[in-house]
Structures are given as structure tokens and as C-alpha cells.
Amino acid sequence: MNWTAYWFMFPVALGIAILANATGIEGATFFSPVFILILRLDPRIAIGTALITEVFGFGSGVSAYVRRKLIDYRLAGQLLLVTVPLALAGAYFARLAPPVVLKSVFGVGLLIIGINFLRAPSPQAVRALDQSIRADFPQGKAERRLQAADGQEYSYTVCNSTEGGIICGVGGLFMGLIGSGQGELNGYFLLRRCRVPSKVAVATGALVVAATALAASLGYFITFVRTGGDVLAQVLSLVIYTVPGVILGGQFGPALAARLDAHKTERMLAILFLLIGVVTLWTTLTQILA
């Protein structure tokens, strides 16, 4: 095993972790294109390694939300009952799918994510939504109340849990299959469909993403261990640099978030994901036709 083959992935992982934590976007969404298009890894190795790395990167973020008492554990538990099994199913089907098919699905997934980011609400719209939630569900009528560590109390009513399970479950399936999509669908259900206060929605969604990514990554890691040989060696030679990078980068992300215009950043990332999606599909097409 060549332990120094991917030394350059440490600064890359550091940068990706800072950007992911600053924008709230899943780290695997950035890592998978790097692994597939630049390092030219098999899509299954790329997605599995990206998920393993993401688990460590999300750990510090979730711990911060736990300290701030912003997580609705009951809601997160309801969603995880669906997302975890489907993430494991996605990881299983990814093992069976031909690399070309998996790469095509990944490219289409990036296009969908990019389009979704272009349609993301502005900060003004999010603030207006929070005010509307407080107006619609005053203290006496809300089904749930959550008091954060700073003393602020959030009152809200969780909408159709069956719909939430379906929407977020699809996200779990896509996370297991292509390493991304869970966070975007969580946000769609919690913020737009269910109108959970934004801070609670982000914190609860982060826990769901982290736990679902952990389940999916375990599915991939078990496959890597069983395969052994060059596959396992390649994964280990990557994670020894990516994991420390995301752990360190996770400490700088929140500081950067305070300086970024989140809405403009999402727009730029949307364009980036659309371009990567097009390149991924183009390289897949040329591979098929070759």
C-alpha cells in the first residue's frame, strides 16, 4: 500500500470541509466528483469513500447543534426510521449496478441538486417564513415547542409525517446510491412543505444526514473489507488524508459562514454542480460510445 499516493487530498479535504460546513451542503457532493472525475476512481469506491469521509466532517457540526439544543429528536427519529433502511438499500444496489449506470445516475443527481439550489429561497424569504410560522402557530396552538440553549423558544406543528418519510426516504436512497441528495430533500420537506423554523430544520436535518450517512458508509465499508486487496488499500490510502482534513476544516467552516452571503454562494454552487453534472454525463456517454 502506497500511504503517500494521495497526500494532496489533505488540503483538498480541508477546503471542501470548510466550504461544506459554511454552506450546509453535504461533503460527499463535493468529494464524489473529485474522486470520479479527477482521480478516476470506480464510482462505487468514490461514493463509498466520500460517505465515509462525510461522516467525520458532519460529526462536529451535529455536536454543535446538540450543545445549542436545536435538534427535534422526535422528528429526527421518525425520519431516520425510513432513511436509514433505504440508505442501506441504496448502498446494496450501488454494489450491483454497473459503473456506467452508477456514474450516469450520479450525473443526473448533480443536475437535480444544481437546479434545486437555483430555486432556493433568499434569506429574506426564510426570515419571512419564520415570521409566518410564528404567526400561524402561536404559543397556545403549536403541537411542539423547543427551547434552545440561548433561551429562545420555537413553536411549530409538524405536518404530514407519512409525506416526510417518503420525501426524506428518497433522499436516503439517493445517499446510499450516489452519496448525495439527503440534505436537499430534508430541506425541502422541513422548510418548504412542513414549515419548521429554519434553525430547527437545519439542525434536525443535519442529524438525519449524519446518521443516514453513517449507515450508508458502513454498508460500503463492509463491502470494501470483504473485497479486500487493492480496493481496500485504495480506500484506506485516501481516508488517512481526507478524514483529518474534514475534521480540521469543520472547525473553520462556521467562521466562514458568518462572512458569506449564503444565497449568492448557493447560486454559484448550483452553477458548479450543473457543470459537473454535464461533464459527468458527457464523459459517461463517450465511455459508452468508445
C-alpha positions in Angstrom: 0.0 0.0 0.0 1.3 3.4 -1.0 0.4 5.6 2.0 1.6 8.8 0.3 -0.2 8.4 -3.0 -3.0 10.8 -2.1 -1.2 13.2 0.2 -2.6 16.2 -1.7 -6.1 15.2 -0.6 -5.5 16.6 2.8 -5.6 20.3 1.7 -8.4 19.4 -0.7 -10.4 17.8 2.1 -9.6 20.8 4.3 -11.0 23.2 1.7 -14.1 21.1 1.0 -14.9 20.7 4.7 -14.7 24.5 5.2 -17.0 25.1 2.3 -19.4 22.3 3.2 -19.7 23.4 6.8 -20.1 27.1 5.7 -22.9 26.4 3.3 -24.6 23.3 4.9 -24.1 21.2 1.8 -23.2 17.5 2.1 -19.5 17.0 1.8 -19.9 13.9 -0.4 -21.5 16.1 -3.0 -18.0 17.8 -3.4 -15.9 14.7 -2.8 -17.5 12.3 -5.2 -16.9 14.4 -8.4 -13.2 14.9 -7.3 -12.8 11.1 -6.8 -14.7 10.2 -10.0 -13.5 12.9 -12.5 -10.1 13.8 -11.2 -8.8 10.7 -9.5 -10.8 8.5 -11.9 -11.8 6.0 -9.3 -14.6 3.4 -9.8 -17.8 5.2 -8.9 -18.6 2.7 -6.1 -15.2 3.3 -4.4 -15.6 7.1 -5.0 -19.1 7.3 -3.4 -18.3 5.0 -0.6 -15.1 6.8 0.4 -16.9 10.2 0.1 -19.6 9.0 2.5 -17.0 7.6 5.0 -15.2 11.0 4.9 -18.5 12.9 5.3 -19.4 11.1 8.5 -16.4 12.6 10.2 -17.0 16.0 8.8 -20.6 16.1 9.9 -19.8 14.9 13.4 -18.5 18.3 14.7 -21.4 20.1 13.2 -24.0 17.9 14.8 -22.3 18.2 18.2 -22.6 22.0 17.9 -26.3 21.7 17.3 -26.6 19.4 20.3 -25.0 22.0 22.5 -27.3 24.6 21.2 -30.4 22.4 21.8 -31.8 23.0 18.3 -32.5 19.4 17.3 -36.0 18.0 17.3 -35.0 14.4 18.3 -38.5 13.0 17.9 -38.9 14.3 14.4 -35.3 13.1 13.5 -36.1 9.7 14.9 -39.3 9.4 12.7 -37.4 10.3 9.6 -34.4 8.0 10.4 -36.7 5.0 10.7 -37.2 5.4 6.9 -33.9 7.0 5.7 -31.5 4.5 7.3 -33.0 1.3 5.8 -33.3 3.0 2.4 -29.7 4.3 2.6 -28.6 0.7 3.2 -30.7 -0.5 0.3 -29.1 2.2 -1.9 -25.6 1.1 -0.9 -26.6 -2.5 -1.7 -27.9 -1.6 -5.2 -24.8 0.5 -5.9 -22.7 -2.6 -5.4 -24.7 -4.4 -8.0 -25.1 -1.6 -10.6 -22.5 -1.4 -13.4 -20.1 1.6 -13.0 -21.5 3.3 -16.1 -25.1 3.2 -14.8 -24.0 4.5 -11.4 -22.0 7.3 -13.0 -25.0 8.3 -15.1 -27.3 8.3 -12.1 -24.7 10.5 -10.2 -24.5 13.0 -13.1 -28.3 13.3 -13.2 -28.4 13.6 -9.4 -25.9 16.6 -9.6 -28.1 18.3 -12.2 -31.2 17.9 -9.9 -29.2 19.3 -7.0 -28.0 22.2 -9.0 -31.5 23.1 -10.2 -32.8 22.8 -6.6 -30.1 25.2 -5.4 -31.1 27.7 -8.1 -34.6 27.6 -6.7 -33.5 28.0 -3.1 -35.3 30.8 -1.2 -33.5 34.0 -0.4 -32.5 34.9 3.3 -35.4 37.4 3.2 -37.8 34.7 2.2 -36.5 32.4 5.0 -37.0 35.2 7.6 -40.5 35.9 6.3 -41.3 32.1 6.5 -40.1 32.0 10.1 -42.3 35.0 10.9 -45.3 33.4 9.2 -44.8 30.2 11.2 -44.8 32.2 14.4 -48.0 33.9 13.3 -49.8 30.7 12.2 -48.8 28.7 15.3 -48.8 30.9 18.4 -47.7 29.5 21.7 -51.1 28.1 22.6 -51.8 26.2 19.3 -48.4 24.8 18.3 -48.0 21.0 18.8 -44.3 21.2 19.6 -42.1 23.6 21.5 -38.3 23.5 21.6 -36.3 25.8 23.8 -32.8 26.4 22.6 -29.7 26.9 24.8 -29.8 30.6 24.2 -33.3 30.7 25.8 -35.2 31.3 22.5 -38.4 29.1 22.2 -39.6 27.7 18.9 -43.2 26.7 18.4 -44.3 24.8 15.4 -46.5 22.0 14.1 -45.0 19.1 12.2 -47.1 18.3 9.1 -47.8 15.0 7.4 -45.2 12.6 8.7 -46.0 10.0 6.0 -45.2 12.5 3.3 -42.0 13.4 5.2 -41.0 9.7 5.4 -41.5 9.4 1.6 -39.6 12.5 0.6 -36.7 12.1 3.1 -36.7 8.3 2.4 -36.0 9.0 -1.3 -33.1 11.2 -0.1 -31.8 8.3 1.9 -32.0 6.0 -1.1 -30.1 8.5 -3.2 -27.5 9.0 -0.4 -26.8 5.3 -0.4 -26.8 5.1 -4.2 -24.8 8.2 -5.2 -23.7 9.8 -1.9 -25.9 12.9 -2.1 -29.4 14.2 -2.1 -30.5 13.6 1.5 -29.8 17.1 2.8 -31.6 18.8 -0.2 -34.8 16.7 0.3 -34.7 17.2 4.0 -34.6 20.9 3.5 -37.5 20.7 1.0 -39.7 18.8 3.4 -38.8 20.6 6.7 -38.6 24.1 5.4 -40.9 24.4 2.4 -43.5 21.6 3.0 -43.6 21.4 6.8 -42.5 25.0 7.6 -40.4 24.0 10.6 -38.4 27.1 11.9 -35.2 27.4 9.8 -32.7 26.9 12.7 -34.6 23.8 14.0 -34.9 22.5 10.4 -31.2 22.8 9.7 -30.1 21.3 13.0 -32.6 18.4 12.7 -31.7 17.8 9.1 -28.0 17.7 10.0 -28.6 14.9 12.5 -30.6 12.9 9.9 -27.9 13.4 7.3 -25.1 12.4 9.6 -26.9 9.2 10.9 -28.0 8.2 7.4 -24.5 8.8 6.0 -23.1 6.7 8.8 -25.4 3.8 7.9 -24.7 4.1 4.2 -20.9 4.4 4.8 -21.0 1.2 6.9 -22.6 -0.6 4.0 -19.9 0.5 1.7 -17.1 -0.1 4.2 -18.3 -3.7 4.8 -18.2 -4.3 1.0 -14.7 -2.8 0.8 -13.4 -5.0 3.7 -14.9 -8.1 2.1 -13.4 -7.3 -1.3 -10.0 -6.5 0.3 -6.9 -6.3 -1.8 -6.3 -3.2 -3.9 -9.8 -1.8 -3.3 -9.5 -1.7 0.5 -5.9 -0.4 0.2 -7.1 2.4 -2.1 -9.9 3.4 0.3 -7.5 3.5 3.3 -4.8 5.4 1.5 -7.5 8.1 0.8 -9.2 8.4 4.1 -5.9 8.7 6.1 -5.8 12.2 4.4 -9.4 13.1 3.9 -10.6 12.3 7.4 -8.1 14.6 9.2 -8.8 17.3 6.6 -12.5 17.4 7.2 -12.1 17.2 11.0 -9.9 20.2 10.9 -11.9 22.0 8.2 -15.1 21.6 10.3 -13.7 23.9 12.9 -13.2 26.8 10.4 -16.5 26.4 8.5 -18.7 28.3 10.9 -16.4 31.3 11.0 -16.5 31.4 7.2 -20.3 31.1 7.2 -20.6 34.3 9.1 -18.9 36.2 6.3 -20.5 34.6 3.3 -23.7 35.7 1.5 -25.4 32.2 1.7 -27.8 32.9 -1.1 -25.1 34.1 -3.6 -22.9 31.2 -2.6 -25.7 28.7 -3.2 -26.2 30.2 -6.7 -22.5 29.8 -7.5 -22.5 26.2 -6.2 -25.6 25.5 -8.3 -23.8 26.5 -11.4 -20.8 24.4 -10.4 -22.9 21.3 -9.8 -24.7 21.8 -13.1 -21.4 22.0 -14.9 -20.0 18.9 -13.1 -23.2 17.0 -13.9 -22.9 17.8 -17.6 -19.2 16.8 -17.6 -20.0 13.6 -15.8 -22.8 12.7 -18.2 -20.6 13.6 -21.2 -17.7 11.5 -20.1 -20.1 8.6 -19.4 -21.5 9.0 -22.9 -18.1 9.0 -24.6 -17.2 5.9 -22.5 -20.3 4.1 -23.8 -19.7 5.1 -27.4 -15.9 4.3 -27.3 
